[in-house]
Amino acid sequence: MAENCNNNCASCGSDCPSRRTPQSFLKAPHEGSHIKKVIAVVSGKGGVGKSLVTGLLASAMRRRGKNVAVLDADVTGPSVPAEFGIYERAVGDGKAIFPSQTSTGIDIMSMNLLLDHASDPVVWRGPVIAGVVTQFWTDVMWGDVDYMFVDMPPGTGDVPLTIFQSLPVDGIVVVTTPQEMVGVIVEKAVKMAHMMNKPVLALVENMSYFVCDSCGKKHRLFGESRLQETAGAYNIPLTAQLPIDPAWTALVDAGRIEDISCPAADELALALDAE
């Protein structure tokens, strides 16, 4: 860039390096962090089960012997600590914030670990929220991490954009449910990932079916699955279907998501680990 540049390229016509080379907004993690892969769990809307999928994948990857971390980027609706049974506040030493750890050794950082009370609302504007999420990356001493899962907020606004630009996201897992309306909205998240040059690694359909205790059959309460149709349309290589299971609900409510037996999550973790 020229020494006297006024950022108005039309004023000089100079083809300086800053015009030819795209600027990188990537932030360096804390010097005490060494993170190999970052996978964001996203959707186009809320209520489809991103936090559940994040917790199941993190738990499954941990069972594979990996060092796993979860960055809860849903600042205004954080639920990750509760599903892992973590309620104590995170601590720091003035130089770094230290993540809390689950019973199996998964590192967690969430806004709820910094509040005086978990029920306190976070009434902040988008740029402030995005800044906090960035600090979870730059100011938290994560240590050695094989896989970091980022539980994203719903939609395609400030925070998802900041994460895609500031964190070295290696790929995303998209969560959906069978309803056609939800599928259309989720496609927005897929298209945003393509716009940001982030590969879509997998598509997970939550609440796909319910297995009846009496007849043992699968009942699709929200309509027929569109999983393969959507995956095929966007060339998404991995898919998984998760059931509606009251036993899972009870375990999550008790902060014991790590105790859930989910073969679909185990298979998906195996496939992601082979990438």
KOLBADREN-256869 format. One record per residue: chain; z, x, y of N, C-alpha, C in turn; residue number from 1. Coordinates in nm, 3 decimals, always signed. Layout:
residues N
A:Z:X:Y:Z:X:Y:Z:X:Y:NUM;
...
This chain:
residues 275
A:+0.000:+0.085:-0.118:+0.000:+0.000:+0.000:+0.000:+0.089:+0.124:1;
A:-0.080:+0.056:+0.222:-0.087:+0.134:+0.345:+0.047:+0.134:+0.416:2;
A:+0.074:+0.245:+0.488:+0.205:+0.263:+0.552:+0.234:+0.153:+0.652:3;
A:+0.131:+0.107:+0.723:+0.151:+0.005:+0.827:+0.108:-0.134:+0.780:4;
A:+0.114:-0.158:+0.651:+0.069:-0.286:+0.597:+0.155:-0.400:+0.650:5;
A:+0.087:-0.510:+0.692:+0.159:-0.629:+0.739:+0.151:-0.743:+0.638:6;
A:+0.110:-0.709:+0.513:+0.099:-0.804:+0.402:-0.010:-0.908:+0.421:7;
A:-0.094:-0.890:+0.523:-0.209:-0.978:+0.544:-0.335:-0.899:+0.509:8;
A:-0.380:-0.915:+0.383:-0.492:-0.834:+0.334:-0.620:-0.858:+0.414:9;
A:-0.633:-0.980:+0.469:-0.756:-1.010:+0.543:-0.766:-0.931:+0.671:10;
A:-0.654:-0.879:+0.721:-0.655:-0.810:+0.849:-0.715:-0.671:+0.840:11;
A:-0.714:-0.611:+0.718:-0.766:-0.474:+0.709:-0.876:-0.460:+0.604:12;
A:-0.877:-0.548:+0.505:-0.979:-0.540:+0.402:-0.961:-0.426:+0.306:13;
A:-0.849:-0.355:+0.317:-0.826:-0.240:+0.231:-0.795:-0.283:+0.088:14;
A:-0.860:-0.217:-0.007:-0.837:-0.250:-0.148:-0.727:-0.160:-0.203:15;
A:-0.604:-0.181:-0.154:-0.492:-0.094:-0.191:-0.441:-0.129:-0.331:16;
A:-0.367:-0.038:-0.394:-0.319:-0.061:-0.531:-0.240:-0.189:-0.549:17;
A:-0.166:-0.232:-0.444:-0.085:-0.353:-0.457:-0.170:-0.477:-0.473:18;
A:-0.300:-0.470:-0.431:-0.390:-0.583:-0.450:-0.448:-0.583:-0.590:19;
A:-0.467:-0.463:-0.646:-0.533:-0.452:-0.776:-0.435:-0.467:-0.892:20;
A:-0.309:-0.427:-0.872:-0.212:-0.427:-0.980:-0.110:-0.538:-0.959:21;
A:-0.096:-0.632:-1.052:+0.002:-0.740:-1.036:+0.144:-0.684:-1.028:22;
A:+0.224:-0.744:-0.941:+0.362:-0.703:-0.926:+0.444:-0.753:-1.046:23;
A:+0.535:-0.671:-1.095:+0.624:-0.711:-1.204:+0.757:-0.755:-1.146:24;
A:+0.806:-0.870:-1.193:+0.935:-0.921:-1.149:+1.043:-0.899:-1.254:25;
A:+1.013:-0.822:-1.357:+1.109:-0.800:-1.464:+1.234:-0.729:-1.412:26;
A:+1.349:-0.778:-1.457:+1.476:-0.718:-1.420:+1.527:-0.632:-1.537:27;
A:+1.587:-0.521:-1.503:+1.646:-0.436:-1.606:+1.779:-0.497:-1.651:28;
A:+1.807:-0.495:-1.780:+1.938:-0.544:-1.826:+2.047:-0.447:-1.785:29;
A:+2.172:-0.486:-1.806:+2.283:-0.396:-1.778:+2.265:-0.266:-1.855:30;
A:+2.308:-0.157:-1.797:+2.288:-0.026:-1.859:+2.357:-0.016:-1.996:31;
A:+2.454:-0.101:-2.020:+2.521:-0.101:-2.150:+2.457:-0.196:-2.249:32;
A:+2.340:-0.251:-2.216:+2.271:-0.345:-2.304:+2.144:-0.283:-2.360:33;
A:+2.121:-0.307:-2.488:+2.000:-0.260:-2.555:+1.949:-0.376:-2.640:34;
A:+1.854:-0.450:-2.585:+1.809:-0.576:-2.645:+1.667:-0.560:-2.696:35;
A:+1.648:-0.582:-2.825:+1.518:-0.559:-2.886:+1.422:-0.675:-2.867:36;
A:+1.466:-0.798:-2.894:+1.377:-0.913:-2.883:+1.446:-1.029:-2.813:37;
A:+1.371:-1.096:-2.726:+1.421:-1.212:-2.654:+1.334:-1.333:-2.689:38;
A:+1.396:-1.438:-2.742:+1.325:-1.559:-2.779:+1.385:-1.675:-2.701:39;
A:+1.301:-1.745:-2.625:+1.346:-1.860:-2.546:+1.322:-1.988:-2.624:40;
A:+1.421:-2.076:-2.622:+1.410:-2.206:-2.689:+1.391:-2.310:-2.579:41;
A:+1.277:-2.377:-2.579:+1.237:-2.460:-2.464:+1.192:-2.599:-2.507:42;
A:+1.182:-2.684:-2.407:+1.119:-2.815:-2.423:+1.080:-2.864:-2.285:43;
A:+1.005:-2.971:-2.282:+0.962:-3.025:-2.153:+1.059:-3.125:-2.096:44;
A:+1.160:-3.165:-2.173:+1.258:-3.264:-2.126:+1.391:-3.240:-2.195:45;
A:+1.494:-3.308:-2.146:+1.626:-3.294:-2.205:+1.647:-3.390:-2.321:46;
A:+1.753:-3.364:-2.395:+1.793:-3.457:-2.500:+1.721:-3.444:-2.632:47;
A:+1.641:-3.338:-2.650:+1.568:-3.325:-2.776:+1.637:-3.230:-2.874:48;
A:+1.741:-3.159:-2.829:+1.817:-3.076:-2.921:+1.791:-2.927:-2.910:49;
A:+1.762:-2.878:-2.789:+1.739:-2.733:-2.773:+1.863:-2.652:-2.809:50;
A:+1.979:-2.699:-2.765:+2.103:-2.625:-2.792:+2.134:-2.622:-2.942:51;
A:+2.108:-2.734:-3.010:+2.126:-2.737:-3.155:+2.036:-2.636:-3.223:52;
A:+1.908:-2.636:-3.187:+1.812:-2.543:-3.248:+1.849:-2.399:-3.215:53;
A:+1.891:-2.374:-3.091:+1.934:-2.240:-3.053:+2.050:-2.194:-3.141:54;
A:+2.150:-2.281:-3.157:+2.265:-2.246:-3.238:+2.231:-2.225:-3.383:55;
A:+2.144:-2.309:-3.437:+2.106:-2.296:-3.578:+2.027:-2.167:-3.602:56;
A:+1.934:-2.135:-3.512:+1.855:-2.013:-3.527:+1.942:-1.888:-3.510:57;
A:+2.033:-1.891:-3.413:+2.122:-1.777:-3.393:+2.209:-1.755:-3.516:58;
A:+2.262:-1.865:-3.571:+2.347:-1.855:-3.690:+2.268:-1.805:-3.810:59;
A:+2.146:-1.856:-3.825:+2.063:-1.813:-3.938:+2.026:-1.666:-3.926:60;
A:+1.995:-1.620:-3.806:+1.960:-1.480:-3.786:+2.082:-1.390:-3.808:61;
A:+2.198:-1.440:-3.770:+2.321:-1.363:-3.792:+2.348:-1.348:-3.942:62;
A:+2.320:-1.454:-4.020:+2.338:-1.446:-4.165:+2.245:-1.343:-4.227:63;
A:+2.137:-1.311:-4.158:+2.046:-1.208:-4.204:+2.096:-1.068:-4.169:64;
A:+2.213:-1.061:-4.111:+2.272:-0.932:-4.079:+2.230:-0.874:-3.945:65;
A:+2.168:-0.955:-3.861:+2.121:-0.906:-3.731:+2.231:-0.919:-3.626:66;
A:+2.225:-0.832:-3.526:+2.309:-0.845:-3.408:+2.245:-0.949:-3.316:67;
A:+2.317:-1.057:-3.293:+2.258:-1.173:-3.226:+2.337:-1.209:-3.101:68;
A:+2.265:-1.252:-2.998:+2.327:-1.299:-2.874:+2.261:-1.430:-2.831:69;
A:+2.337:-1.512:-2.760:+2.283:-1.635:-2.702:+2.314:-1.636:-2.553:70;
A:+2.210:-1.645:-2.472:+2.224:-1.660:-2.328:+2.199:-1.806:-2.296:71;
A:+2.303:-1.875:-2.251:+2.292:-2.018:-2.219:+2.242:-2.032:-2.076:72;
A:+2.112:-2.059:-2.063:+2.050:-2.068:-1.931:+2.054:-2.210:-1.874:73;
A:+2.110:-2.303:-1.947:+2.124:-2.441:-1.897:+2.253:-2.449:-1.817:74;
A:+2.250:-2.398:-1.694:+2.370:-2.378:-1.613:+2.439:-2.511:-1.579:75;
A:+2.362:-2.615:-1.551:+2.425:-2.742:-1.511:+2.462:-2.829:-1.631:76;
A:+2.417:-2.794:-1.749:+2.452:-2.871:-1.868:+2.479:-2.782:-1.987:77;
A:+2.569:-2.683:-1.971:+2.591:-2.586:-2.079:+2.667:-2.648:-2.196:78;
A:+2.615:-2.632:-2.316:+2.682:-2.687:-2.434:+2.697:-2.585:-2.545:79;
A:+2.643:-2.466:-2.527:+2.648:-2.364:-2.631:+2.791:-2.324:-2.668:80;
A:+2.880:-2.297:-2.571:+3.015:-2.256:-2.610:+3.086:-2.360:-2.697:81;
A:+3.072:-2.488:-2.663:+3.141:-2.593:-2.737:+3.093:-2.601:-2.881:82;
A:+2.961:-2.587:-2.903:+2.911:-2.600:-3.040:+2.953:-2.482:-3.127:83;
A:+2.989:-2.370:-3.062:+3.041:-2.254:-3.136:+3.194:-2.248:-3.135:84;
A:+3.258:-2.345:-3.069:+3.404:-2.348:-3.066:+3.466:-2.243:-2.976:85;
A:+3.398:-2.207:-2.867:+3.449:-2.107:-2.774:+3.490:-2.177:-2.644:86;
A:+3.616:-2.161:-2.605:+3.666:-2.230:-2.487:+3.736:-2.136:-2.389:87;
A:+3.765:-2.011:-2.430:+3.830:-1.917:-2.340:+3.731:-1.863:-2.237:88;
A:+3.780:-1.832:-2.119:+3.693:-1.780:-2.013:+3.649:-1.638:-2.047:89;
A:+3.527:-1.606:-2.006:+3.477:-1.469:-2.021:+3.551:-1.378:-1.924:90;
A:+3.553:-1.250:-1.956:+3.625:-1.154:-1.871:+3.530:-1.044:-1.826:91;
A:+3.572:-0.971:-1.723:+3.495:-0.858:-1.673:+3.589:-0.750:-1.622:92;
A:+3.532:-0.636:-1.588:+3.614:-0.526:-1.539:+3.569:-0.475:-1.402:93;
A:+3.489:-0.555:-1.333:+3.437:-0.512:-1.204:+3.303:-0.442:-1.213:94;
A:+3.272:-0.389:-1.330:+3.144:-0.323:-1.353:+3.051:-0.404:-1.440:95;
A:+3.109:-0.492:-1.520:+3.028:-0.574:-1.610:+3.107:-0.697:-1.652:96;
A:+3.033:-0.799:-1.695:+3.092:-0.917:-1.758:+3.073:-0.899:-1.908:97;
A:+3.175:-0.936:-1.984:+3.166:-0.919:-2.128:+3.146:-1.055:-2.196:98;
A:+3.049:-1.064:-2.286:+3.025:-1.192:-2.353:+3.139:-1.228:-2.448:99;
A:+3.157:-1.357:-2.470:+3.251:-1.403:-2.572:+3.183:-1.391:-2.707:100;
A:+3.262:-1.395:-2.812:+3.206:-1.376:-2.946:+3.250:-1.489:-3.039:101;
A:+3.157:-1.536:-3.120:+3.185:-1.643:-3.215:+3.254:-1.588:-3.339:102;
A:+3.290:-1.678:-3.430:+3.363:-1.639:-3.550:+3.282:-1.547:-3.640:103;
A:+3.147:-1.555:-3.633:+3.064:-1.469:-3.716:+3.011:-1.347:-3.641:104;
A:+3.047:-1.335:-3.512:+3.006:-1.216:-3.436:+2.885:-1.234:-3.347:105;
A:+2.850:-1.357:-3.312:+2.741:-1.382:-3.218:+2.796:-1.375:-3.076:106;
A:+2.731:-1.296:-2.989:+2.774:-1.285:-2.850:+2.719:-1.401:-2.768:107;
A:+2.804:-1.458:-2.682:+2.768:-1.576:-2.605:+2.800:-1.554:-2.458:108;
A:+2.708:-1.597:-2.370:+2.739:-1.604:-2.228:+2.686:-1.738:-2.175:109;
A:+2.774:-1.809:-2.106:+2.741:-1.942:-2.056:+2.820:-1.969:-1.929:110;
A:+2.768:-2.057:-1.845:+2.839:-2.094:-1.723:+2.975:-2.154:-1.755:111;
A:+2.985:-2.225:-1.865:+3.113:-2.287:-1.900:+3.221:-2.186:-1.932:112;
A:+3.183:-2.061:-1.958:+3.281:-1.956:-1.984:+3.331:-1.893:-1.854:113;
A:+3.277:-1.937:-1.741:+3.318:-1.884:-1.611:+3.388:-1.988:-1.525:114;
A:+3.387:-2.114:-1.568:+3.450:-2.221:-1.491:+3.598:-2.233:-1.524:115;
A:+3.676:-2.283:-1.427:+3.818:-2.307:-1.454:+3.836:-2.415:-1.560:116;
A:+3.750:-2.517:-1.553:+3.755:-2.626:-1.649:+3.613:-2.657:-1.696:117;
A:+3.596:-2.675:-1.826:+3.461:-2.696:-1.880:+3.395:-2.821:-1.824:118;
A:+3.475:-2.916:-1.777:+3.419:-3.041:-1.725:+3.384:-3.032:-1.576:119;
A:+3.410:-2.918:-1.512:+3.375:-2.903:-1.371:+3.223:-2.902:-1.355:120;
A:+3.170:-2.984:-1.263:+3.024:-2.986:-1.245:+2.976:-2.864:-1.166:121;
A:+2.856:-2.821:-1.194:+2.792:-2.714:-1.118:+2.690:-2.781:-1.026:122;
A:+2.726:-2.796:-0.899:+2.641:-2.867:-0.803:+2.575:-2.763:-0.713:123;
A:+2.472:-2.701:-0.765:+2.401:-2.595:-0.695:+2.252:-2.627:-0.688:124;
A:+2.186:-2.568:-0.590:+2.041:-2.581:-0.580:+1.972:-2.484:-0.676:125;
A:+1.846:-2.515:-0.704:+1.769:-2.440:-0.803:+1.770:-2.289:-0.788:126;
A:+1.742:-2.235:-0.669:+1.740:-2.089:-0.655:+1.873:-2.023:-0.689:127;
A:+1.984:-2.089:-0.656:+2.116:-2.033:-0.687:+2.137:-2.031:-0.839:128;
A:+2.098:-2.140:-0.904:+2.111:-2.147:-1.050:+2.026:-2.040:-1.116:129;
A:+1.903:-2.024:-1.067:+1.815:-1.921:-1.122:+1.875:-1.783:-1.104:130;
A:+1.942:-1.761:-0.991:+2.005:-1.632:-0.966:+2.118:-1.604:-1.063:131;
A:+2.195:-1.707:-1.097:+2.304:-1.690:-1.193:+2.250:-1.653:-1.330:132;
A:+2.143:-1.720:-1.371:+2.082:-1.689:-1.501:+2.034:-1.544:-1.505:133;
A:+1.975:-1.499:-1.396:+1.932:-1.359:-1.389:+2.051:-1.266:-1.403:134;
A:+2.165:-1.303:-1.340:+2.285:-1.220:-1.351:+2.338:-1.216:-1.494:135;
A:+2.319:-1.324:-1.569:+2.359:-1.321:-1.710:+2.283:-1.211:-1.785:136;
A:+2.165:-1.179:-1.737:+2.083:-1.073:-1.798:+2.122:-0.935:-1.743:137;
A:+2.141:-0.926:-1.611:+2.160:-0.795:-1.549:+2.306:-0.749:-1.545:138;
A:+2.402:-0.843:-1.542:+2.541:-0.808:-1.520:+2.629:-0.818:-1.645:139;
A:+2.575:-0.873:-1.753:+2.652:-0.886:-1.876:+2.625:-0.766:-1.967:140;
A:+2.730:-0.704:-2.017:+2.714:-0.593:-2.109:+2.700:-0.649:-2.251:141;
A:+2.576:-0.665:-2.292:+2.548:-0.726:-2.421:+2.563:-0.628:-2.537:142;
A:+2.554:-0.501:-2.510:+2.560:-0.403:-2.618:+2.428:-0.397:-2.693:143;
A:+2.434:-0.367:-2.822:+2.313:-0.358:-2.905:+2.281:-0.494:-2.965:144;
A:+2.165:-0.548:-2.930:+2.125:-0.681:-2.975:+1.988:-0.673:-3.040:145;
A:+1.978:-0.725:-3.161:+1.848:-0.734:-3.228:+1.769:-0.854:-3.178:146;
A:+1.837:-0.970:-3.167:+1.772:-1.093:-3.122:+1.860:-1.164:-3.021:147;
A:+1.805:-1.189:-2.903:+1.871:-1.274:-2.806:+1.796:-1.406:-2.797:148;
A:+1.867:-1.516:-2.817:+1.809:-1.649:-2.801:+1.854:-1.705:-2.667:149;
A:+1.759:-1.753:-2.587:+1.789:-1.810:-2.456:+1.775:-1.961:-2.465:150;
A:+1.888:-2.030:-2.448:+1.886:-2.177:-2.448:+1.844:-2.222:-2.308:151;
A:+1.720:-2.267:-2.297:+1.661:-2.297:-2.167:+1.701:-2.436:-2.118:152;
A:+1.702:-2.457:-1.985:+1.719:-2.592:-1.932:+1.590:-2.670:-1.953:153;
A:+1.597:-2.802:-1.947:+1.475:-2.882:-1.966:+1.377:-2.865:-1.850:154;
A:+1.250:-2.893:-1.879:+1.150:-2.894:-1.775:+1.082:-2.761:-1.752:155;
A:+1.006:-2.755:-1.643:+0.925:-2.637:-1.612:+0.948:-2.592:-1.467:156;
A:+1.073:-2.601:-1.422:+1.105:-2.572:-1.282:+1.151:-2.430:-1.256:157;
A:+1.242:-2.417:-1.159:+1.285:-2.286:-1.109:+1.338:-2.194:-1.218:158;
A:+1.432:-2.246:-1.298:+1.499:-2.159:-1.395:+1.404:-2.111:-1.505:159;
A:+1.327:-2.200:-1.570:+1.232:-2.148:-1.668:+1.134:-2.046:-1.609:160;
A:+1.087:-2.073:-1.488:+0.994:-1.980:-1.425:+1.061:-1.845:-1.401:161;
A:+1.186:-1.848:-1.353:+1.259:-1.723:-1.329:+1.278:-1.645:-1.458:162;
A:+1.313:-1.715:-1.565:+1.336:-1.647:-1.693:+1.207:-1.584:-1.744:163;
A:+1.098:-1.657:-1.740:+0.971:-1.602:-1.787:+0.928:-1.481:-1.706:164;
A:+0.962:-1.478:-1.577:+0.922:-1.367:-1.491:+1.021:-1.251:-1.494:165;
A:+1.150:-1.280:-1.511:+1.254:-1.178:-1.496:+1.299:-1.116:-1.626:166;
A:+1.289:-1.190:-1.737:+1.333:-1.140:-1.866:+1.212:-1.105:-1.952:167;
A:+1.219:-1.002:-2.033:+1.106:-0.965:-2.120:+1.098:-1.057:-2.242:168;
A:+1.063:-1.182:-2.218:+1.058:-1.281:-2.326:+0.945:-1.245:-2.422:169;
A:+0.981:-1.228:-2.549:+0.882:-1.193:-2.651:+0.808:-1.314:-2.706:170;
A:+0.866:-1.431:-2.692:+0.802:-1.552:-2.740:+0.894:-1.671:-2.724:171;
A:+0.841:-1.789:-2.747:+0.922:-1.908:-2.730:+0.916:-1.995:-2.856:172;
A:+1.024:-2.070:-2.875:+1.031:-2.175:-2.977:+1.038:-2.307:-2.902:173;
A:+0.947:-2.397:-2.930:+0.942:-2.526:-2.861:+1.007:-2.632:-2.949:174;
A:+1.094:-2.713:-2.888:+1.164:-2.820:-2.959:+1.108:-2.954:-2.915:175;
A:+1.084:-3.040:-3.012:+1.030:-3.172:-2.983:+1.095:-3.275:-3.074:176;
A:+1.066:-3.401:-3.051:+1.104:-3.511:-3.141:+0.978:-3.593:-3.168:177;
A:+0.982:-3.683:-3.266:+0.857:-3.747:-3.309:+0.792:-3.842:-3.208:178;
A:+0.866:-3.897:-3.111:+0.806:-3.996:-3.023:+0.686:-3.941:-2.948:179;
A:+0.586:-4.024:-2.931:+0.463:-3.980:-2.864:+0.491:-3.939:-2.720:180;
A:+0.577:-4.015:-2.649:+0.606:-3.983:-2.510:+0.668:-3.844:-2.499:181;
A:+0.763:-3.813:-2.587:+0.827:-3.682:-2.584:+0.726:-3.573:-2.615:182;
A:+0.636:-3.601:-2.711:+0.536:-3.502:-2.747:+0.447:-3.464:-2.631:183;
A:+0.409:-3.562:-2.551:+0.325:-3.534:-2.434:+0.399:-3.445:-2.334:184;
A:+0.528:-3.475:-2.313:+0.606:-3.397:-2.219:+0.626:-3.255:-2.270:185;
A:+0.650:-3.241:-2.400:+0.672:-3.109:-2.458:+0.548:-3.022:-2.445:186;
A:+0.430:-3.086:-2.450:+0.307:-3.010:-2.434:+0.302:-2.937:-2.300:187;
A:+0.372:-2.992:-2.201:+0.380:-2.924:-2.072:+0.446:-2.787:-2.087:188;
A:+0.551:-2.781:-2.171:+0.620:-2.655:-2.193:+0.529:-2.556:-2.264:189;
A:+0.450:-2.605:-2.359:+0.356:-2.518:-2.429:+0.253:-2.462:-2.331:190;
A:+0.203:-2.548:-2.245:+0.103:-2.504:-2.148:+0.163:-2.406:-2.047:191;
A:+0.289:-2.427:-2.008:+0.353:-2.333:-1.918:+0.365:-2.196:-1.984:192;
A:+0.401:-2.194:-2.111:+0.412:-2.067:-2.184:+0.279:-1.994:-2.183:193;
A:+0.170:-2.068:-2.204:+0.038:-2.006:-2.203:+0.005:-1.952:-2.063:194;
A:+0.044:-2.027:-1.960:+0.019:-1.981:-1.824:+0.094:-1.852:-1.794:195;
A:+0.213:-1.838:-1.855:+0.296:-1.719:-1.833:+0.267:-1.609:-1.934:196;
A:+0.165:-1.629:-2.017:+0.125:-1.531:-2.119:+0.237:-1.501:-2.219:197;
A:+0.311:-1.606:-2.255:+0.416:-1.593:-2.355:+0.372:-1.664:-2.482:198;
A:+0.374:-1.597:-2.596:+0.329:-1.661:-2.720:+0.427:-1.768:-2.767:199;
A:+0.372:-1.877:-2.817:+0.454:-1.982:-2.877:+0.469:-1.949:-3.025:200;
A:+0.588:-1.911:-3.066:+0.612:-1.863:-3.202:+0.628:-1.977:-3.301:201;
A:+0.691:-2.086:-3.258:+0.722:-2.193:-3.352:+0.740:-2.325:-3.278:202;
A:+0.719:-2.433:-3.352:+0.741:-2.569:-3.302:+0.840:-2.636:-3.397:203;
A:+0.953:-2.681:-3.342:+1.057:-2.743:-3.423:+1.069:-2.890:-3.384:204;
A:+1.054:-2.977:-3.483:+1.069:-3.120:-3.460:+1.209:-3.162:-3.502:205;
A:+1.292:-3.194:-3.404:+1.428:-3.239:-3.430:+1.430:-3.390:-3.448:206;
A:+1.534:-3.440:-3.516:+1.547:-3.585:-3.542:+1.423:-3.639:-3.612:207;
A:+1.369:-3.558:-3.699:+1.244:-3.592:-3.765:+1.259:-3.707:-3.865:208;
A:+1.373:-3.710:-3.935:+1.394:-3.814:-4.036:+1.542:-3.827:-4.067:209;
A:+1.576:-3.932:-4.138:+1.712:-3.956:-4.185:+1.705:-3.985:-4.335:210;
A:+1.789:-3.917:-4.412:+1.792:-3.938:-4.556:+1.899:-4.042:-4.587:211;
A:+1.858:-4.154:-4.644:+1.948:-4.265:-4.674:+2.042:-4.228:-4.789:212;
A:+2.172:-4.256:-4.771:+2.270:-4.228:-4.876:+2.247:-4.315:-4.999:213;
A:+2.196:-4.434:-4.978:+2.181:-4.528:-5.089:+2.056:-4.504:-5.173:214;
A:+1.941:-4.492:-5.104:+1.815:-4.480:-5.178:+1.764:-4.337:-5.186:215;
A:+1.816:-4.247:-5.104:+1.774:-4.107:-5.108:+1.640:-4.081:-5.044:216;
A:+1.581:-4.182:-4.982:+1.449:-4.165:-4.921:+1.462:-4.120:-4.775:217;
A:+1.355:-4.056:-4.727:+1.348:-4.017:-4.586:+1.297:-4.134:-4.503:218;
A:+1.370:-4.169:-4.401:+1.329:-4.275:-4.309:+1.305:-4.212:-4.172:219;
A:+1.187:-4.237:-4.118:+1.149:-4.178:-3.989:+1.180:-4.279:-3.879:220;
A:+1.300:-4.265:-3.824:+1.352:-4.363:-3.729:+1.275:-4.364:-3.597:221;
A:+1.216:-4.252:-3.562:+1.144:-4.242:-3.434:+0.993:-4.238:-3.453:222;
A:+0.946:-4.287:-3.564:+0.802:-4.290:-3.587:+0.752:-4.172:-3.668:223;
A:+0.626:-4.177:-3.700:+0.566:-4.072:-3.782:+0.558:-3.939:-3.707:224;
A:+0.571:-3.833:-3.782:+0.571:-3.699:-3.724:+0.435:-3.663:-3.665:225;
A:+0.439:-3.595:-3.552:+0.318:-3.539:-3.489:+0.326:-3.387:-3.487:226;
A:+0.412:-3.334:-3.572:+0.437:-3.190:-3.573:+0.312:-3.109:-3.602:227;
A:+0.247:-3.137:-3.713:+0.131:-3.057:-3.753:+0.013:-3.078:-3.657:228;
A:+0.000:-3.200:-3.608:-0.108:-3.229:-3.512:-0.091:-3.144:-3.385:229;
A:+0.032:-3.140:-3.331:+0.057:-3.063:-3.210:+0.046:-2.914:-3.236:230;
A:+0.101:-2.869:-3.350:+0.094:-2.726:-3.383:-0.051:-2.681:-3.399:231;
A:-0.132:-2.764:-3.462:-0.272:-2.731:-3.479:-0.348:-2.726:-3.349:232;
A:-0.316:-2.818:-3.259:-0.387:-2.824:-3.130:-0.362:-2.699:-3.047:233;
A:-0.244:-2.637:-3.063:-0.210:-2.521:-2.982:-0.196:-2.393:-3.064:234;
A:-0.244:-2.396:-3.186:-0.243:-2.277:-3.274:-0.104:-2.215:-3.286:235;
A:-0.004:-2.301:-3.305:+0.133:-2.254:-3.322:+0.154:-2.225:-3.471:236;
A:+0.189:-2.101:-3.506:+0.187:-2.061:-3.648:+0.301:-2.115:-3.733:237;
A:+0.421:-2.136:-3.673:+0.538:-2.175:-3.752:+0.588:-2.313:-3.710:238;
A:+0.628:-2.392:-3.808:+0.683:-2.524:-3.778:+0.807:-2.549:-3.864:239;
A:+0.890:-2.641:-3.818:+1.008:-2.680:-3.895:+1.046:-2.822:-3.855:240;
A:+1.100:-2.896:-3.951:+1.150:-3.030:-3.926:+1.299:-3.034:-3.954:241;
A:+1.376:-3.090:-3.861:+1.520:-3.102:-3.877:+1.558:-3.249:-3.888:242;
A:+1.650:-3.282:-3.978:+1.688:-3.423:-3.997:+1.794:-3.469:-3.898:243;
A:+1.815:-3.600:-3.895:+1.934:-3.657:-3.834:+2.041:-3.657:-3.942:244;
A:+2.148:-3.584:-3.919:+2.250:-3.569:-4.023:+2.389:-3.586:-3.960:245;
A:+2.460:-3.695:-3.992:+2.593:-3.716:-3.934:+2.690:-3.601:-3.964:246;
A:+2.672:-3.534:-4.076:+2.759:-3.420:-4.109:+2.737:-3.307:-4.010:247;
A:+2.613:-3.286:-3.967:+2.585:-3.183:-3.866:+2.654:-3.219:-3.735:248;
A:+2.646:-3.348:-3.697:+2.708:-3.392:-3.573:+2.858:-3.363:-3.574:249;
A:+2.923:-3.392:-3.685:+3.066:-3.368:-3.696:+3.099:-3.220:-3.684:250;
A:+3.019:-3.134:-3.746:+3.044:-2.990:-3.739:+3.022:-2.936:-3.598:251;
A:+2.916:-2.982:-3.531:+2.891:-2.937:-3.393:+3.003:-2.984:-3.302:252;
A:+3.045:-3.109:-3.317:+3.155:-3.161:-3.234:+3.283:-3.082:-3.256:253;
A:+3.300:-3.027:-3.376:+3.419:-2.949:-3.408:+3.403:-2.801:-3.371:254;
A:+3.290:-2.764:-3.311:+3.266:-2.625:-3.274:+3.236:-2.536:-3.393:255;
A:+3.175:-2.594:-3.497:+3.150:-2.520:-3.620:+3.002:-2.520:-3.659:256;
A:+2.916:-2.501:-3.562:+2.773:-2.502:-3.591:+2.734:-2.392:-3.689:257;
A:+2.811:-2.284:-3.693:+2.781:-2.175:-3.785:+2.803:-2.214:-3.931:258;
A:+2.874:-2.326:-3.954:+2.899:-2.372:-4.091:+2.791:-2.467:-4.142:259;
A:+2.695:-2.502:-4.057:+2.589:-2.594:-4.100:+2.494:-2.523:-4.196:260;
A:+2.463:-2.590:-4.306:+2.363:-2.540:-4.400:+2.228:-2.602:-4.364:261;
A:+2.137:-2.519:-4.317:+2.007:-2.569:-4.272:+1.896:-2.479:-4.326:262;
A:+1.842:-2.513:-4.444:+1.735:-2.430:-4.502:+1.616:-2.410:-4.409:263;
A:+1.582:-2.514:-4.330:+1.468:-2.502:-4.239:+1.492:-2.393:-4.135:264;
A:+1.614:-2.385:-4.082:+1.646:-2.280:-3.985:+1.646:-2.143:-4.051:265;
A:+1.696:-2.135:-4.175:+1.696:-2.007:-4.246:+1.553:-1.958:-4.269:266;
A:+1.464:-2.050:-4.308:+1.325:-2.012:-4.332:+1.256:-1.970:-4.202:267;
A:+1.287:-2.040:-4.093:+1.227:-2.006:-3.965:+1.278:-1.869:-3.916:268;
A:+1.407:-1.844:-3.935:+1.462:-1.713:-3.896:+1.397:-1.601:-3.976:269;
A:+1.376:-1.627:-4.105:+1.309:-1.527:-4.189:+1.170:-1.498:-4.138:270;
A:+1.096:-1.604:-4.102:+0.959:-1.586:-4.051:+0.958:-1.515:-3.915:271;
A:+1.053:-1.551:-3.827:+1.060:-1.486:-3.697:+1.097:-1.338:-3.711:272;
A:+1.181:-1.308:-3.806:+1.224:-1.169:-3.828:+1.112:-1.084:-3.884:273;
A:+1.012:-1.150:-3.940:+0.897:-1.077:-3.997:+0.788:-1.053:-3.894:274;
A:+0.805:-1.114:-3.776:+0.702:-1.101:-3.671:+0.693:-0.955:-3.623:275;
